[in-house]
Every structure is written in structure tokens, then in C-alpha cells.
Amino acid sequence: MPTSRTAVFRRIVRDHMAPPPVVVRPETTAEETVARIAEAGASAAVVVDPRERIVGILTERDIVRRIACRRIGDRPVGGFATSPVLTIAAEDQLYKAIGFMRRRRLRHMPVVDAAGRLVGMLYLHEALAVAAGPLMDDIDRLTHEDTLAGLRQVKEAQVDVAERLLADGVPAPEIQELVSDINMDLYRRVLRLLLLEMREEGWGDPPVPFCCIVMGSGGRGESLLFPDQDNGFVLADYPDERHTAVDAWFVELAERMTRRLDGLGFAFCRGGVMATNPVWRKSLSQWKTQVSLWMRRLHETMLQMCDIFFDFRPVFGELELGRELRRWVTDAAADNRAFLYQMFEVQADHRAAIGLFGRLVTERDDPAHRGHVNLKYGGTLPLAEAVRLLALRHRVAETGTLVRIRRLREAGVLRRDEADELEDAWTFLTGLVLRQQLHDFRLGRRPGHWVDPRRLTGRERTRLREDFRIINAFRLRVKADLTGRLLG
């Protein structure tokens, strides 16, 4: 479970909303509405249409200003209610709702479901009880308005929040998950802005439903502070004769999205793994055909494509398109052991950075990092890749490294002690990387994954060597599982 320092960032509105307050129809009289508010001891009544969609709200202030002492109690309340009504979605994150309500000085806010129907009321004083006082500045900074300048401030606030949480002893994987959630929220907010922008410029609405997916560390919920873009679009199937028009619309959206994200600090992917590339922008059926081809050909380049792709998660749009693709990919990979083994072979040289006699393998050629250990390519990546392959082999659909380890333990694939060792190694390594990235950032350097072993304590160096041994032993265990041969 998340610690108290990150709990508010993990919670959703649905879990903290109260039952719907007084609910009336527009034709209900003002007098009856006021009486029902008083009887319920409520602070407001929500006015809904026959489909339970909100058309107005009547607050105590409205009663004083518009109804009291005017002898108009027999008139329909719909004429006095405030409209339009600001609402929050039940599945939104609680900290976003808190920031939104604080900026607008709202004491309460109606909660709606995906169809816009009233399902509850969120009260600010109850939501604030979940958030520790010192976190309020963080919440305010992470919930700026949906403007490009506001979103830049959200991205910048991540560094300060991560630094404080790490200093408070919050485990690095929890901080990674929070950073990933904020990054995914930035994707969603950028896309909402762009859809409105394109509509206003005459492009119209999306020609077919679509889902934006994020791959790589973001798809695993393991982003560090400055991830590159790894994204794509999954489109609903459409007739071939519509392709030119449909694709042109999504090319425009993709180009705008990647430019905006780059402006927020998500660097363009140097390998072109972005929705601007047609390889990563396809209909659901086309995605299945393409991945099937990758898995049949077993060519190194195609296997590397799969390596990037298999950690994707849906983040915006018609999420069921992404979920359907995830289900299909999980089954297709599990049924093809030869493919998974070839994936392992492509990654065979991705070993933890420890050599003979327990010596750490450090950089020799690059003067800027000579004597340093690359904790991504020599630590977290070999572990994440091996866990992914074993998870796919056993039909685990989740993408996060730690949750994959836990699902494999629950399924009896990993012993408890094996799982505990891997979880501990992951937590330690990601903590070192996050600490180094924050150090680099404060010194004005580009944050990376290089760590100087001389800056570690003696205990940390011993722990690093032991975790590297655990990772390499685990990779051998995964190879045995994929080949069906016992280790000798």
C-alpha cells in the first residue's frame, strides 16, 4: 500500500465522495426544494433532468439571494438554480479535485460518472482531511490550469515533489508511480486541449474513436523525471476507402501532440517511437496484424519493436481499444514460447554490471562517465526485461515490474523468497537512480542513469553487487523457463 505521503496522489474521487445530496427535477417548486434541503441538513440541491444529468445547482447562497423573502416559493426551482455547474469525474484523482476546488473557492462539487450522470458530492473539508497539510503546496502546484504555461509548471513541480518524498524515505517505486501518473495526466490534458483546438480550427472531431497509448517506462508506471516520448495511437477499425481522410486527421493530432509534449519536457523519441510514425499509428486490426508479423518473422529489428511495444498502457480516449489490444497481445505472446525465447536471445547481452570476482563493470570509453556504472543498462533494464518475458509466458497482463513480480508469486511461478529478493533489488536500484537524477538536475546536468560507485557508501556498494548477482541468476532462471530445460 502507498505510504501516507503519497496516499492522496493514489486516491480517486469515487472513494471519497458522499452520497448525492438533495436531488430535484427542474419543475420542483422552490419552496419544496428549500424544505428538502432543510430536512436533510444539506448545503445544496442538485437539479437533474430525466436522464440524471445535472442542469443546475441550488446552494444556500442562492436561497438567500434569489428565493428568501420574495414569496416565490411556488415557482419551479429550475429558474433559480445556478447553471452551468462545475463537476468532477468519479474516476478523477482526488488531489486534482482538491486543487481545482481550492482555486475556485468551492466548498462542494457534484461528482458525475462517464455518462455525465450525478453519482455523488465531494466536500472539500472531507477531501482535505486525506491530504497532509505540508502536501497542499504540492497539490496546488500539480493542478495548474490547462494552459501550456500551467502544464509546464506542473512538470517542473515534479522535481521538487520527488525530491521531498525521497528525502522523507518514500520508496522510489512509489515516487516513480506518482511521477508516471502525473506524466499520464499531462498527456490527457494536452490531448484535451488539442481536441478543442482542432475543433475550433475547423478540423472537427476525431473521425473515428481512438486511444492514445504510452510505451516503455511510462507504460510500466516507472517513469523517472525526464522520460522521452514513447507513444502511439490505436484507432477503431474503419473502411479502407476512408484511410486518406482518417489518417490525415490523426497525423495532424500526432504532430501537435508530440510538439506540445516536447515543449513540456518530454523529449522527442530519437528512435521515432511516436504517433507521428505510421508504425505506431494504426487501427486495432492493423495493430494485431503488425504484431503477428513481428512475432512470426523473429527478425532482430522486429523483436526490438516488440520489446518497446509490450509495456504499453492506454492513457486517453476510447480506453477499451487499448485494453482489447492488451488482452490480445498477452494471449498471443503466451502461446508462442519460441518468440519469447528469441526475445530473450536478442537481450542476452543485457546483463547486470558485475564481472569476475564480483567487480562492478564500469564505463571505460566515455570520458564523461569513465569509472561510472550505468544503472539502467546494467541494472534496472535487465531485470525489467526478464520479468516482462516471464510474465508474458504466464499470461500476466499487468505492465509494472513490481506488480508482475507479485502476480508471478501469486501464481506459484516464483517462490516468496525469490519475489522478495527481486522486489528489494528493484527498489534499491530505482532509489539510486532517482537520487542520482535529482543530484544531476540540481547541478545543471542532464539527468541520467550513471552512478559513480565512489560516491556510494560501503554498504551500498556491497548491496549493489549482491543485487546484480540476483538479477543475473534470475535471468538464467527465465531462460530455463522459456526453453523448458532445467539449469545444470
C-alpha positions as CSV (number, residue, x, y, z in Angstrom):
1,M,0.0,0.0,0.0
2,P,1.2,3.6,-0.6
3,T,2.7,5.4,2.3
4,S,0.8,8.4,3.9
5,R,3.0,10.8,2.0
6,T,1.8,9.6,-1.4
7,A,-1.7,8.2,-0.4
8,V,-3.6,11.3,-1.6
9,F,-2.0,11.1,-5.0
10,R,-3.2,7.5,-5.4
11,R,-6.8,8.0,-4.4
12,I,-9.7,8.6,-6.7
13,V,-12.8,10.8,-6.1
14,R,-15.2,7.9,-6.1
15,D,-13.7,6.6,-2.9
16,H,-14.2,9.8,-1.0
17,M,-17.4,11.3,-2.3
18,A,-20.6,11.4,-0.2
19,P,-24.0,10.1,-1.5
20,P,-25.8,12.5,-3.8
21,P,-27.3,15.4,-1.8
22,V,-30.9,16.6,-2.3
23,V,-31.8,15.9,-5.9
24,V,-34.8,17.5,-7.6
25,R,-36.2,18.0,-11.1
26,P,-36.4,21.4,-12.7
27,E,-40.2,21.6,-12.2
28,T,-39.9,21.0,-8.5
29,T,-41.1,24.2,-6.6
30,A,-38.5,26.4,-4.9
31,E,-40.5,26.0,-1.6
32,E,-40.3,22.2,-1.7
33,T,-36.6,22.3,-2.6
34,V,-35.8,24.5,0.3
35,A,-37.8,22.4,2.6
36,R,-36.0,19.2,1.5
37,I,-32.6,20.9,1.9
38,A,-33.5,21.9,5.5
39,E,-34.9,18.4,6.3
40,A,-31.7,16.7,5.0
41,G,-29.4,19.2,6.7
42,A,-27.8,19.6,3.3
43,S,-25.9,22.6,1.9
44,A,-27.3,22.4,-1.7
45,A,-29.7,20.7,-4.0
46,V,-28.7,19.4,-7.4
47,V,-31.2,19.8,-10.3
48,V,-31.2,17.0,-12.8
49,D,-33.0,16.1,-16.0
50,P,-34.8,12.8,-16.5
51,R,-31.5,11.2,-17.6
52,E,-29.9,12.2,-14.3
53,R,-27.7,14.7,-15.9
54,I,-27.1,17.9,-14.0
55,V,-28.8,21.1,-15.2
56,G,-28.2,23.3,-12.2
57,I,-27.4,23.6,-8.5
58,L,-29.2,25.5,-5.7
59,T,-26.9,26.4,-2.8
60,E,-27.6,28.2,0.5
61,R,-26.3,31.4,-1.1
62,D,-28.8,31.0,-3.9
63,I,-31.6,30.6,-1.4
64,V,-30.7,33.8,0.4
65,R,-30.1,35.8,-2.7
66,R,-32.8,34.6,-5.0
67,I,-35.7,33.0,-3.1
68,A,-36.0,34.0,0.5
69,C,-38.5,36.8,1.4
70,R,-39.7,37.0,-2.2
71,R,-42.9,35.0,-1.9
72,I,-41.9,32.9,-5.0
73,G,-41.8,29.5,-3.4
74,D,-44.4,28.1,-5.8
75,R,-42.2,28.8,-8.9
76,P,-40.1,26.0,-10.4
77,V,-36.6,25.7,-8.9
78,G,-35.1,25.4,-12.4
79,G,-35.5,29.2,-12.8
80,F,-33.3,29.9,-9.7
81,A,-30.6,27.3,-9.8
82,T,-27.1,28.2,-10.9
83,S,-26.1,26.9,-14.3
84,P,-23.8,25.6,-15.8
85,V,-22.5,23.5,-13.0
86,L,-18.8,22.7,-12.4
87,T,-18.4,19.0,-11.9
88,I,-15.7,16.4,-11.2
89,A,-15.5,12.9,-12.6
90,A,-15.8,10.0,-10.2
91,E,-12.6,8.4,-11.6
92,D,-10.5,11.5,-11.4
93,Q,-7.7,11.6,-9.0
94,L,-8.5,13.2,-5.6
95,Y,-5.6,15.6,-5.5
96,K,-6.7,17.1,-8.8
97,A,-10.2,17.7,-7.4
98,I,-8.7,19.3,-4.3
99,G,-6.6,21.7,-6.3
100,F,-9.5,22.5,-8.6
101,M,-11.8,23.3,-5.7
102,R,-9.2,25.4,-3.8
103,R,-8.5,27.6,-6.8
104,R,-12.2,28.3,-7.3
105,R,-13.1,28.5,-3.6
106,L,-15.7,25.8,-3.9
107,R,-16.9,24.0,-0.7
108,H,-18.5,21.2,-2.6
109,M,-18.7,19.8,-6.1
110,P,-21.1,17.4,-7.8
111,V,-19.5,14.1,-9.0
112,V,-20.6,12.6,-12.3
113,D,-19.9,9.2,-14.0
114,A,-18.6,8.7,-17.5
115,A,-22.0,9.4,-19.0
116,G,-22.4,12.7,-17.1
117,R,-24.9,11.4,-14.5
118,L,-24.9,12.6,-10.9
119,V,-23.4,9.9,-8.6
120,G,-22.3,11.9,-5.5
121,M,-20.9,15.0,-4.0
122,L,-17.4,15.8,-3.0
123,Y,-16.9,18.1,0.0
124,L,-13.6,20.0,0.2
125,H,-13.3,19.7,4.0
126,E,-13.5,15.9,3.8
127,A,-11.1,15.7,0.9
128,L,-8.6,17.9,2.7
129,A,-8.7,15.5,5.7
130,V,-7.0,13.0,3.4
131,A,-4.2,15.3,2.4
132,A,-1.5,16.1,4.9
133,G,-1.0,19.8,5.4
134,P,2.5,20.0,4.0
135,L,1.3,18.5,0.8
136,M,-1.1,21.3,0.0
137,D,1.5,23.4,-1.8
138,D,2.5,20.3,-3.9
139,I,-1.2,19.7,-4.8
140,D,-1.7,23.3,-5.8
141,R,1.4,23.3,-8.0
142,L,0.5,19.9,-9.6
143,T,-3.0,21.1,-10.6
144,H,-2.4,24.2,-12.6
145,E,-4.9,25.3,-15.3
146,D,-4.9,23.5,-18.6
147,T,-2.7,26.1,-20.4
148,L,0.7,25.4,-21.9
149,A,2.3,27.7,-19.2
150,G,0.3,26.0,-16.5
151,L,1.3,22.5,-17.7
152,R,4.9,23.5,-17.7
153,Q,4.7,24.4,-14.1
154,V,3.1,21.0,-13.3
155,K,6.1,19.3,-15.0
156,E,8.6,21.5,-13.1
157,A,6.8,20.8,-9.8
158,Q,7.5,17.1,-10.2
159,V,11.2,17.5,-9.4
160,D,10.5,19.3,-6.1
161,V,7.8,16.8,-5.1
162,A,10.0,13.8,-5.9
163,E,13.0,15.3,-4.0
164,R,10.9,15.9,-0.9
165,L,9.3,12.4,-1.0
166,L,12.7,10.7,-1.4
167,A,14.1,12.7,1.5
168,D,11.2,11.6,3.6
169,G,12.0,8.0,3.0
170,V,9.3,7.2,0.5
171,P,10.3,4.1,-1.6
172,A,11.5,5.1,-5.1
173,P,8.9,2.8,-6.9
174,E,6.1,4.8,-5.2
175,I,7.7,8.0,-6.4
176,Q,8.1,6.6,-9.9
177,E,4.4,5.6,-9.9
178,L,3.4,9.1,-8.9
179,V,5.7,10.7,-11.5
180,S,4.2,8.4,-14.1
181,D,0.7,9.2,-13.1
182,I,1.4,12.9,-13.4
183,N,3.0,12.4,-16.8
184,M,0.0,10.4,-18.0
185,D,-2.3,13.2,-16.7
186,L,-0.2,15.7,-18.7
187,Y,-0.8,13.5,-21.8
188,R,-4.5,13.6,-21.2
189,R,-4.6,17.3,-20.5
190,V,-2.6,18.1,-23.7
191,L,-4.8,15.9,-25.8
192,R,-8.0,17.5,-24.4
193,L,-6.6,20.9,-25.3
194,L,-5.6,19.8,-28.8
195,L,-9.0,18.3,-29.5
196,L,-10.7,21.6,-28.6
197,E,-8.1,23.5,-30.6
198,M,-8.6,21.4,-33.7
199,R,-12.4,21.6,-33.4
200,E,-12.2,25.4,-33.2
201,E,-9.8,25.5,-36.3
202,G,-12.3,23.5,-38.4
203,W,-10.7,20.1,-38.2
204,G,-13.8,18.8,-36.5
205,D,-14.0,15.9,-34.0
206,P,-11.9,12.7,-34.4
207,P,-13.2,10.8,-37.5
208,V,-13.2,7.5,-35.6
209,P,-12.7,6.7,-31.9
210,F,-9.1,6.4,-30.8
211,C,-6.9,5.6,-27.8
212,C,-3.5,7.1,-27.1
213,I,-1.1,4.5,-25.6
214,V,2.2,5.1,-23.8
215,M,5.0,2.6,-24.0
216,G,8.4,2.0,-22.3
217,S,8.9,3.0,-18.7
218,G,5.8,5.2,-18.8
219,G,3.7,2.2,-19.8
220,R,5.1,0.3,-16.8
221,G,4.4,3.2,-14.5
222,E,8.1,3.5,-13.9
223,S,9.0,6.9,-15.3
224,L,11.8,8.9,-13.9
225,L,11.9,12.7,-14.1
226,F,12.7,13.3,-17.7
227,P,11.4,10.5,-19.9
228,D,11.4,10.6,-23.7
229,Q,8.2,10.2,-25.6
230,D,7.2,6.7,-26.5
231,N,3.6,6.9,-27.7
232,G,1.1,5.7,-30.3
233,F,-2.5,5.7,-31.4
234,V,-4.9,2.8,-31.6
235,L,-7.8,3.6,-33.9
236,A,-11.2,1.9,-34.1
237,D,-11.4,-0.1,-37.3
238,Y,-12.8,1.8,-40.4
239,P,-13.3,1.0,-44.1
240,D,-10.1,1.2,-46.2
241,E,-11.6,3.8,-48.5
242,R,-11.7,6.2,-45.6
243,H,-8.0,5.8,-44.8
244,T,-6.6,9.0,-46.5
245,A,-9.0,11.3,-44.7
246,V,-8.9,9.5,-41.3
247,D,-5.1,9.2,-41.3
248,A,-4.6,12.9,-42.2
249,W,-6.6,13.9,-39.2
250,F,-4.6,11.7,-36.8
251,V,-1.3,12.8,-38.4
252,E,-2.2,16.4,-37.5
253,L,-3.2,15.4,-34.0
254,A,0.0,13.4,-33.5
255,E,2.3,16.2,-34.8
256,R,0.6,18.7,-32.5
257,M,0.8,16.3,-29.5
258,T,4.4,15.5,-29.9
259,R,5.4,19.1,-30.3
260,R,3.4,20.2,-27.2
261,L,4.9,17.3,-25.1
262,D,8.4,18.2,-26.2
263,G,7.7,21.8,-25.1
264,L,6.7,20.4,-21.6
265,G,10.0,18.5,-21.3
266,F,9.1,15.1,-22.9
267,A,11.9,14.9,-25.4
268,F,11.2,13.6,-28.9
269,C,12.0,9.9,-29.1
270,R,15.2,9.5,-31.1
271,G,14.1,6.2,-32.4
272,G,10.8,7.6,-33.7
273,V,8.5,5.7,-31.4
274,M,5.8,8.3,-31.6
275,A,2.3,8.5,-33.1
276,T,3.7,10.7,-35.9
277,N,5.3,7.5,-37.2
278,P,2.8,5.2,-39.1
279,V,4.4,2.2,-37.4
280,W,2.9,3.4,-34.1
281,R,-0.4,4.7,-35.5
282,K,-2.8,2.0,-36.6
283,S,-6.3,0.7,-36.3
284,L,-6.9,-2.1,-33.9
285,S,-7.0,-4.8,-36.6
286,Q,-3.8,-3.3,-38.2
287,W,-2.1,-3.5,-34.8
288,K,-2.9,-7.1,-34.4
289,T,-1.7,-7.9,-38.0
290,Q,1.5,-5.9,-37.4
291,V,2.4,-7.6,-34.1
292,S,1.6,-11.0,-35.5
293,L,4.1,-10.3,-38.3
294,W,6.7,-9.2,-35.8
295,M,6.2,-12.3,-33.8
296,R,6.4,-14.7,-36.8
297,R,9.4,-13.2,-38.5
298,L,11.7,-13.3,-35.4
299,H,14.0,-10.7,-37.1
300,E,16.1,-8.7,-34.6
301,T,14.6,-5.4,-35.6
302,M,11.0,-6.7,-35.3
303,L,11.9,-8.3,-31.9
304,Q,13.2,-4.9,-30.8
305,M,9.9,-3.4,-31.8
306,C,8.1,-5.9,-29.6
307,D,10.4,-5.0,-26.8
308,I,9.3,-1.4,-26.9
309,F,5.7,-2.2,-27.5
310,F,4.9,-4.9,-24.9
311,D,4.8,-2.5,-21.9
312,F,2.1,-0.2,-23.4
313,R,-0.8,1.1,-21.4
314,P,-3.8,3.1,-22.6
315,V,-4.0,6.7,-21.3
316,F,-6.6,8.7,-23.2
317,G,-9.6,8.3,-25.4
318,E,-11.5,5.1,-26.0
319,L,-9.6,3.1,-23.5
320,E,-11.3,-0.2,-24.4
321,L,-9.4,-0.2,-27.7
322,G,-6.1,-0.3,-25.7
323,R,-7.4,-2.9,-23.3
324,E,-8.6,-5.1,-26.1
325,L,-5.1,-4.9,-27.7
326,R,-3.5,-5.6,-24.3
327,R,-5.6,-8.8,-23.9
328,W,-4.8,-10.0,-27.4
329,V,-1.1,-9.3,-27.1
330,T,-0.9,-11.1,-23.7
331,D,-2.5,-14.3,-25.2
332,A,-0.6,-14.2,-28.4
333,A,2.8,-13.9,-26.5
334,A,1.9,-16.6,-24.0
335,D,1.1,-19.1,-26.8
336,N,4.4,-18.5,-28.6
337,R,7.3,-19.7,-26.4
338,A,9.7,-19.7,-29.4
339,F,9.0,-16.0,-29.8
340,L,9.6,-15.2,-26.2
341,Y,12.9,-17.2,-26.2
342,Q,14.1,-15.3,-29.3
343,M,13.2,-12.1,-27.4
344,F,15.5,-13.3,-24.6
345,E,18.3,-14.1,-27.0
346,V,18.1,-10.5,-28.5
347,Q,18.6,-9.2,-25.0
348,A,21.2,-11.8,-24.0
349,D,23.9,-9.3,-23.5
350,H,21.7,-7.2,-21.3
351,R,23.3,-8.4,-18.1
352,A,23.7,-6.8,-14.7
353,A,27.0,-4.8,-14.5
354,I,29.1,-7.3,-12.4
355,G,32.0,-9.2,-13.7
356,L,34.5,-11.8,-12.4
357,F,35.4,-11.8,-8.7
358,G,32.4,-9.5,-8.0
359,R,33.8,-6.4,-9.6
360,L,31.4,-3.8,-10.8
361,V,31.6,-3.3,-14.6
362,T,32.2,0.5,-15.2
363,E,32.4,2.7,-18.2
364,R,35.9,2.8,-19.9
365,D,35.5,4.7,-23.1
366,D,33.3,7.7,-22.5
367,P,35.4,10.3,-20.7
368,A,32.3,12.0,-19.2
369,H,31.3,8.8,-17.4
370,R,34.6,6.9,-17.0
371,G,34.5,4.7,-13.9
372,H,30.7,5.0,-13.5
373,V,28.1,2.3,-13.6
374,N,25.1,2.7,-15.9
375,L,22.2,1.6,-13.6
376,K,19.7,1.4,-16.4
377,Y,21.6,-0.8,-18.9
378,G,23.5,-2.6,-16.2
379,G,20.7,-2.9,-13.6
380,T,17.0,-2.0,-14.0
381,L,16.7,-2.8,-17.7
382,P,18.0,-6.4,-17.5
383,L,15.6,-7.0,-14.5
384,A,12.6,-5.4,-16.1
385,E,13.1,-7.3,-19.4
386,A,13.4,-10.7,-17.7
387,V,10.4,-10.1,-15.5
388,R,8.4,-9.0,-18.6
389,L,9.2,-12.2,-20.5
390,L,8.3,-14.4,-17.6
391,A,5.1,-12.5,-17.1
392,L,4.1,-12.8,-20.7
393,R,5.0,-16.5,-20.6
394,H,2.5,-16.9,-17.8
395,R,-0.3,-14.6,-19.1
396,V,0.2,-11.7,-16.7
397,A,-1.4,-8.7,-18.3
398,E,-0.2,-6.0,-16.0
399,T,2.8,-4.0,-17.1
400,G,4.6,-2.7,-13.9
401,T,7.7,-4.6,-12.9
402,L,6.7,-4.9,-9.2
403,V,3.1,-5.9,-9.9
404,R,4.4,-8.5,-12.5
405,I,6.7,-10.0,-9.8
406,R,3.7,-10.1,-7.3
407,R,1.4,-11.8,-9.9
408,L,4.1,-14.4,-10.7
409,R,4.5,-15.1,-7.0
410,E,0.7,-15.4,-6.5
411,A,0.6,-17.9,-9.5
412,G,3.3,-20.0,-7.9
413,V,5.8,-19.2,-10.7
414,L,8.1,-17.5,-8.2
415,R,8.8,-18.6,-4.7
416,R,8.2,-16.0,-2.0
417,D,11.9,-15.6,-1.3
418,E,12.7,-15.1,-5.0
419,A,10.0,-12.5,-5.3
420,D,11.2,-10.7,-2.2
421,E,14.8,-10.6,-3.5
422,L,13.7,-9.2,-6.9
423,E,11.4,-6.6,-5.3
424,D,14.1,-5.5,-2.9
425,A,16.7,-5.2,-5.8
426,W,14.3,-3.2,-7.9
427,T,13.5,-0.8,-5.0
428,F,17.2,-0.3,-4.2
429,L,18.3,0.3,-7.8
430,T,15.5,2.7,-8.6
431,G,16.3,4.6,-5.4
432,L,19.9,5.0,-6.5
433,V,18.8,6.2,-10.0
434,L,16.3,8.7,-8.7
435,R,18.8,10.1,-6.2
436,Q,21.4,10.5,-9.0
437,Q,18.9,12.2,-11.3
438,L,17.9,14.7,-8.6
439,H,21.6,15.3,-8.0
440,D,22.4,15.8,-11.7
441,F,19.4,18.2,-12.1
442,R,20.4,20.4,-9.1
443,L,24.0,20.6,-10.7
444,G,22.5,21.7,-14.0
445,R,23.5,18.4,-15.8
446,R,21.2,16.3,-17.9
447,P,19.8,13.7,-15.5
448,G,20.8,10.2,-16.5
449,H,21.5,6.7,-15.1
450,W,25.2,7.0,-14.5
451,V,26.3,6.5,-10.9
452,D,29.9,6.8,-9.5
453,P,30.4,3.9,-7.2
454,R,32.9,6.0,-5.2
455,R,30.0,8.2,-4.1
456,L,28.2,5.2,-2.6
457,T,28.7,4.0,0.9
458,G,30.5,0.8,1.5
459,R,27.1,-0.9,2.4
460,E,25.6,0.5,-0.8
461,R,28.4,-0.9,-2.9
462,T,28.0,-4.3,-1.3
463,R,24.3,-4.2,-1.8
464,L,24.7,-3.2,-5.4
465,R,27.0,-6.2,-6.1
466,E,24.6,-8.6,-4.4
467,D,21.6,-7.3,-6.3
468,F,23.5,-7.5,-9.6
469,R,24.2,-11.2,-8.8
470,I,20.5,-11.8,-8.1
471,I,19.5,-10.2,-11.4
472,N,21.9,-12.4,-13.4
473,A,20.8,-15.5,-11.6
474,F,17.2,-14.6,-12.3
475,R,17.9,-14.1,-16.0
476,L,19.3,-17.7,-16.1
477,R,16.1,-18.9,-14.4
478,V,14.0,-17.2,-17.0
479,K,16.0,-18.7,-19.8
480,A,15.4,-22.2,-18.3
481,D,11.7,-21.5,-18.1
482,L,11.5,-20.3,-21.8
483,T,13.5,-23.3,-23.1
484,G,11.8,-25.8,-20.8
485,R,15.2,-27.1,-19.7
486,L,16.4,-27.3,-16.1
487,L,19.6,-25.4,-15.2
488,G,22.5,-27.7,-14.8
